[in-house]
Amino acid sequence: MQPPVTIPPIVTNRNPLYGAPNAPVTQKYRPLEGIQLTRGRDIPLCTGLLAFRRKLISDAGMLPAPLGLMAPDWPDMIAK
């Protein structure tokens, strides 16, 4: 399965805090901001990308796979 060949651009801006040495942790995984999706055009594109990604992961034998939440001290986590 191949991803779409022609992908229309999605309007967005660069997040100026992304990658900054003292940026808050909330910016760590946000390279873009102000993402503007166009309902008729971008929703099918995003749905197709998600379906493609899921197929890749599934074909690699990673789905279904159990997920585990790791914590250094479960009793302390539960108490909080």
Backbone torsions as a table, in degrees:
resi	resn	phi	psi	omega
1	MET	NA	130.0	-179.1
2	GLN	-107.6	146.3	175.5
3	PRO	-69.0	164.0	178.3
4	PRO	-55.3	141.2	-177.9
5	VAL	-77.1	-45.4	179.4
6	THR	-107.7	120.8	-179.4
7	ILE	-119.1	118.0	177.7
8	PRO	-67.8	148.8	-178.9
9	PRO	-67.9	145.4	173.0
10	ILE	-101.3	128.4	-177.1
11	VAL	-73.0	126.7	-179.9
12	THR	-158.8	173.0	176.2
13	ASN	-126.0	154.1	175.4
14	ARG	-74.4	137.3	176.3
15	ASN	-80.5	112.7	-176.2
16	PRO	-66.3	-19.4	179.5
17	LEU	-84.8	-15.4	-177.4
18	TYR	-65.1	124.3	177.8
19	GLY	83.2	-3.2	178.1
20	ALA	-67.8	143.5	-174.9
21	PRO	-58.6	-36.5	-179.1
22	ASN	-114.9	33.5	177.3
23	ALA	-72.3	146.2	176.6
24	PRO	-63.7	153.0	-177.2
25	VAL	-60.0	-25.5	179.3
26	THR	-66.0	-14.9	179.9
27	GLN	-98.2	-3.9	-172.7
28	LYS	-57.1	-38.9	-177.2
29	TYR	-114.1	30.7	-179.4
30	ARG	-125.6	72.9	179.9
31	PRO	-70.0	-20.1	-178.4
32	LEU	-121.2	153.9	174.3
33	GLU	-142.4	162.7	179.7
34	GLY	63.8	37.5	-179.2
35	ILE	-69.4	125.7	-178.5
36	GLN	-114.5	108.8	177.9
37	LEU	-95.0	140.4	175.6
38	THR	-98.2	119.1	-171.4
39	ARG	-51.4	-54.4	-175.0
40	GLY	-68.9	-27.0	-175.0
41	ARG	-101.6	-44.7	-169.6
42	ASP	-87.8	-27.0	179.9
43	ILE	-63.7	-46.9	176.0
44	PRO	-61.5	-36.8	178.3
45	LEU	-63.1	-49.7	-179.3
46	CYS	-64.0	-40.1	177.3
47	THR	-61.7	-42.4	178.2
48	GLY	-63.8	-41.4	178.2
49	LEU	-64.0	-42.0	178.6
50	LEU	-64.7	-42.0	178.8
51	ALA	-63.9	-40.8	178.5
52	PHE	-63.2	-45.0	179.4
53	ARG	-62.9	-42.2	179.8
54	ARG	-63.6	-39.7	178.8
55	LYS	-65.2	-41.8	177.6
56	LEU	-59.5	-46.3	-178.9
57	ILE	-66.5	-41.3	179.6
58	SER	-65.3	-44.2	179.3
59	ASP	-63.9	-27.5	178.6
60	ALA	-81.4	0.0	178.2
61	GLY	79.9	18.5	-178.0
62	MET	-94.0	-8.7	177.3
63	LEU	-125.0	141.1	-14.0
64	PRO	-76.5	144.2	177.4
65	ALA	-139.5	140.9	179.8
66	PRO	-68.6	142.8	175.4
67	LEU	-105.0	141.0	179.5
68	GLY	-123.5	138.9	176.2
69	LEU	-100.4	120.1	-177.3
70	MET	-100.5	139.1	176.3
71	ALA	-144.3	141.7	-178.4
72	PRO	-66.9	-28.5	-177.5
73	ASP	-147.1	92.2	-176.9
74	TRP	-59.8	-45.4	179.1
75	PRO	-57.2	-39.9	178.2
76	ASP	-66.9	-39.8	178.2
77	MET	-62.7	-41.9	-179.2
78	ILE	-66.7	-38.2	-179.0
79	ALA	-66.4	-27.4	-178.7
80	LYS	-85.4	NA	NA
